[in-house]
Each structure stands twice: as structure tokens, then as C-alpha cells.
Amino acid sequence: MNNRKKVLMGLSVSQLKELVKQLGMPAFTGGQIAKWLYDKHVKSIDEMTNLSKANRERLAEDFCVGAMEPLHCQRSVDGTVKYLFPVRCSEFADSAENGDNKAQKFVETVFIPDGDRGTLCVSSQVGCKMNCLFCQTGKQGFEGSLTAADILNQIYSLPERELLTNIVFMGQGEPMDNLDSVLQVTNLLTSPDGYAWSPKRITVSSVGVKSKLKRFLDESECHVAISMHSPLHEQRLSLMPAEKAMPIAETVELLKQYDFTHQRRCSFEYICFGGLNDSLTHAKEIIKLVEGLECRVNLIRFHEIPDVDLPSANEARMEQLRDYLTQHGVFTTIRASRGQDIFAACGLLSTAQKSQQS
């Protein structure tokens, strides 16, 4: 991996056209490169055969495609696959280039097949600043934000890429804390000159970084998912330190300013902890909180992670919560657990890899 060369992957058509103009090439060459990248998924500039040999050689002097294969994978009995991808985050690229193996960083990406659907859970950061009590990634601390190329490579170099129908930004990191790169990628995914996906196929998750969330809602048409986990301020604060600066009540008020009655969807992620946040009292508070907002709630089973003393909710309690919310106008589902035999929850595989490097 050559960190000294600039990466083409992740650049928009307009950026590619500007780049080739600076290199003395015709502007249409930028469109040709975009076609090779986002339609053909080439791995090298040499494969761009409708560019002249001279232009390919000039381009290759300072640039590379930037595709990087996953370093490791784990396969579940249910078909879920977790990949470990290397990344080039600018925060530590120079150290890695100078031969410091401990500076090489990784992120996890999970592919979830389900009938004729294939969902990819992508990461946006190495580690995370939010430090949620129940999240292994938060235990790693924050190490760097991914470039647009780092994020896109999780899709570009995925062995199952042709099976993808949906992408969720619910992997490692807080997407709104790396919004420029996330928007660059979602714009590429939905652009006619990129992947030409419908925004309905993409969901971006957040704990509710208010100013960034507003910008995302204004600049993107992709679905949004908010990590709630408790409707009660003090309890959510004990689970998610971000509640202090980003109260869920303020996040919901912001969401109420937008229209989710048509194609775009707003959802809330809600991990259920047994005897902690799975009571009918919590259900009533959720209903009160989201009143007037077109949304859905996804209940998620908590599966143990090392050194976290939180109980899992049982099936009956989750069903009771689901039924009560749905009966009172808040459409609610229980998300099926996938990949438990490979610990598909984000942070576990990269934490193990990090330990091996130490």
C-alpha cells in the first residue's frame, strides 16, 4: 500500500475533471475515469484502457485507484460475513508509510444476506469519541476519521459487492462526526455519474450530533436512524455520555422540522437491556417523545461484550414493548440477531487485531 500516492477512489466526477485538467488532460477524461472506478471497479490505472498510454502513465505517477482488499474475514453459520479492512486515515498515514506496523489501522464491515436482500454495515471512523457504555468500539478510544476513499473501499472491495441492495452507516464511529466524508460517499452512491443508487437504499445512523445532523438532513435524502436506547434523560446519559451535549429531546425536536411522510424514513435504534429500559413506562415515554413525528422504532437485543455489566432483555419483554408501541401508533420491529457466532457487533474483531499488534 502506497500512502504517498493520492487516491482516485472517492472523488466525484467534477473533482476528477478538475484533476485531469490540472494534469493537462481533456476534461472528458475525468468522466472516463469515473466510469472505470464506479462502473467497472478497476484495481489499477493500467486497466483504464480508453485513456491513452501517456495519460495513464502521467496519472500513475502521482495517483492510484486506492482499492484495498480485506485483510481478514469471519463467516457466520447464518451467512453473515465480517470483514476487516485496512484504512489510510490521514491521522496516521505518515507513520504507517514510515514502517510503523502499529500505526496501521483497521475498520470492520459486516455483510448481511437475507433472501434477495444484501445489507452492508459500513464504518466511518477508527474508534469513536461517543464512548457509549454498551459499545466495544467506544472502548477503543478515538483514533481517526476515515477518508471518503476509506469508507467507499468497504463497498468497492467487498467480495459480495454485486449482491448489495442496502447500505447502513452503523459500523464503527459516529457518521455525523465525519460528515464531510460521509456526504462525499453518499453523494457518490446516489449520483448518476457514480453508483446511481436511490437514497432509499442508504441509512445513516447518529447519536444526534445536532448541528451536523441538521446539515445532513438538509443536504442528503438518505434515511436517518437515531440511537435512542432510552427516552429518559438521566438514564440515556448513563448509557451515552453524548446525551449531555446532544439530548434526545432536542434531537427529536429537530427531526420534527422535516418531512418523513413520503419516501424518506426516520427510525430510532433501541437496544433493550433487561429490567433497565424495557418497561411499559419506557414505552409510554417513547410515545410521548416522538408524538407528531412519522417514525419507526427498531428494538435490538443486547449481546454481551467484554467488561460491560449490562443485562439482555428477554424475548417476552421485547415483544411486549413492540406490541405496546405499535398499538399506540409507533410502528416497532424487533431486529433479528445476525452473526452471533462471529461476534458481528462492531469493534470486537478490530480490538482483537489491535491486541495482536501490541
N, C-alpha and C positions, 0 to 999 in steps of 0.2 A: 504494500500500500504506500503510495507516494503522496504525502501530505503537502509537498511543495507545489504540486500542480493544482491549478484551480479546477473545480468540478463543474461540469456542464449540467449534470442531472439536477433538477430542481429549479432551473432557470426558465422563465416564461418565454414565449415566442418573442415578445417585444425586447426582452433582455438579450436574447440570443441574436436578434437582428442588430441591436446596438453593438454587441460584442464583435460580430463579424465585420461590421463597418469600421470599427476601430482597428481591425486587423487588415483592412484594405480589401475585403471581400464584398461582393454584392449583397445587399440586404436580404434578398430572397434565400441566400444560403442559410440564414437563421431559421427560416421555415423548414428547410430541408433537414437541418439538424434536429429540430423539434420532432419531425416525423420519425426520424431514426430512433430518437430517445423514447417517445411516448406511444408510438405505434409499434415499432419493431423491437424495442428494448435491447438495442445492441450493447455489447460489453466493451467495445473499443472503437476509437475513431476510425481505424482502418476499415471497419465494416461499413462505413458510410460511403458506399461506392459511387453515388451520383455526385459527390464532391470531387473536384479534381485532385490528383495526387499531390500537387503542390499545396493546395489548400488544406488537405488532410495533414500533410507534414507540418505546415505552419501552425495549424491548430494544435497538433500533438506536442509542439514544443513547450507550451505553457498550460495545456489543458488535458484533462482526461474525462471519460464518461463518469467515473466515480462509483460504479456498481461494485458492491462488496457482498460476497456470499455469506450466509450464516455460518458461524463457527461451530455451532453445536445445536442439536435438537433433541427433544424428548417427545415420544409419541404415546398417547393415552389409548387405552383399550376402547374408548368411545370415539376415536378418530381425531380428537383434538391434538394439535401439534404446537409445542412451544419452541420457538427459535431464539437463539442468542446471536445478535448482530453486533459487529464492531461498529464504532462511530468515530467521526472526525471532529467532534466538538472543538471549537476554536480555543476554549479554555485550556486544553491540554494537548493540542495537536503538535505544538513545537516540541514538547517533552517526548512524545511518542516518536516523532521523527528523529530525535537525537538518541534513540535506542533505549529509552527507559520503558521497559516492558510493563512496569507497574502503572505507567501513565496511560496504557491502552484501556479504553473504557468500552462498556457493552450495554446494550438495552435488550429487553425481552419483547417479543412479538408473538401473539397467540392466534393461530388459525383454528376456527371452529366450524367444521362442516355440520350441516343439519338439513338432510334431504337435498332439495335443489338450491339451498342457500349456503353460501360460504362467507362467514364473517371474519374479518381480521381486526384484532385489537392491537393498535399501534401505540408506541411510546413517544413522548415529546421531550423528555429530559432524562439525564442520568441522575438518579436520586430525585429528591423532591424537598422543597422548602416547607411544605404544609405540615409535615410531621403528625399526620393523623394516627391516633393510638393503635388502630387496628390494621395498619398498612405496613408491610415489610419494606417497601420502597422508602418510606419516610425514615425508617431506622438507618438507612444508608447515609443520610445526610444529602445535601445538595452538592453535585459535582459539576454540573454544566448543562446548558440548554443545547438541544440538537439543532443543527442547521437544517434548512429545508431539504438538502440532499440526504442528511442523516435520516430524516423522517420518511422521505419518499423511498429511500433504498429498502425500507422494510416491506414496501409494496413491490417495487421494481425487481428486487432479487428474491422474492418469495417463490419457492418451487410450485406452489399451488396458485399462482397469480391468476391464471385463466379461469379458476373456479370462484373467484371473488364476486360477491354480489353486494356486500356491505362492508363499510369500514367504520370502526368506532375508535375515537381518540380517548381510550380509557386505560391505556397502559401506564407505564411509569411516568411520573411527572404531572404537573398541573399545566394543561394546554394554554390557559389564559396567561400564564407566567412566561410563555414563549410564543406570544400571539403572532408576531411578525412571521415567524417560520411556519406556524400552523396555517395562517391565512394564505401564505405563499403556496403551500401544498394543497389546501382545499380549493384554491382558485385554479391550480393546475389540473386537479382531478375533475373539476366541473367545466373547464374551458373547452370550447370546440377544438382548439388547437392543442389541447392536452389529452386527457383521458375521455373527455366528453361524457362524464357521469352526471346523472341527475343529483342535485343536492339532497334529495330524499334518501339516497343511499349512504349518507355520511352523517354521523352523530359525533358531536364534540362535547366532552364532559368537563365540568368545572366544579370547584367547591363554592364558586361565586365571587370571583375577583371583580368587584363591581365595575370599575372604570373600563377594564379590559373586556368584561362581558358585554357591556353596552356597545363597545366598538365592534365586537364580534357580531352581535345581533344586527347592527346597522350595516355591516359590510359583507355579511355572508347570509346565504339562505339555507344553510345546513341545519339539521336538527340540533337541539341543545339538551343536554342532560345535566341536572344539578345534583350533587352529592348532598343529600339531606341528613339521613341517619338518625335525626331526632328533630322534632318540631319545637322542642323546648330549649331556650337559650342556654341556660346553665348546663344542661346535660350535653347539648351539642358541643359546647365549649370544652367540656371534659373529654370528649372524644376527638374533637377537631379544634386545635388552637386557632385556626383561621376564623372561627366564629367571632372572636373578639373584634377583629377589624372588618369582617365580612358577615354580619349577622344574616341568618337565613330569612328573617322577616324583611330585611331591606332588599335582599336578592329577589324575593318573590314580588315585592312591590315594583321592582324594575321590570321583571318579566311581564307583569300585568299591563305594561305600556305597549306591548307588542301583540300582534295578531297570530294566534296559533289555532285558529278555527278552520284553516284550509289545509294546504299541503304540509306546511312546516309543523314540526311536533316539538312539544316541550315535555320532558319527563323528569322524574325525580328518582334517584337511586337511593335505596333504603336497606342497609344491611341490618338484619334482625339479630339482636342479642337477647338470649333467653332471660326473661324476668327483668330486663333493663329498659328496652324501648319497644316492646311488642304487646303492650296492653291496649285495651279499648280506650283508655284515657289518651294514649298517644294517637290513636286513630282519630278521636274527636278533635284533637289539637291540629292534626294534619288537615282535616276537613275545614276547620276554621281558618287555617293559614292560607290555603290555596283557593278559598272561595272567590269565584269570579274569574279564575284562571283556567283556561282549557288545557288540561294536562293529564298525565298518567303517572302512576307510581309503580316502580319495579322493586319488588321485595327480593332480597338476596340473602341466601343462607351464609352465615359466618362460619368459615372453616379455620381451625386453629392455625396460628403461626407461632414461631418460637418466641418465648419470653413475653407473651401477651396473655394476660389472665382475663379473658372475656368469654362468656358462655355462649353457645349456639342456641338459637331458638328451635323449638321442636315443630314438627310439621303441622300439628293441630293448631298451635298458636298462630303460625303464619297464615294458615287457611282462614282462621277466624278474622285476622286482621284484613286479609284480602277481601273477604266477603263483606265485612262491615263497610270498608271504604267504597267498594263498588256499589253496594246498596244505597250509599249516601252520595252518589254522583261522582266519585273519584275512581275512574277505571284503574284497576290494580291487577297486576300479574305477579306470579312467583317465578323468578328466573330459574331455569333448570341449571343445576350444577354440572359443570363440564370439566374434564381433565383432572379430577381429584387425585388420581393415582400418580400424576406427574406434577402435583402441586402447581396447577396452572395459574394460581393467583400471582400477580406481578411482584417481582422483587426477590423471589426465592432462588431462582436459577442464577441470576446475576450476583446475588450475595454469595452463593457457593463459589462462583468463578472468581470473585474478588478475593475470597479467602485463600484460594489456591495460589493466587499471585503474591500474597503477602509473605 
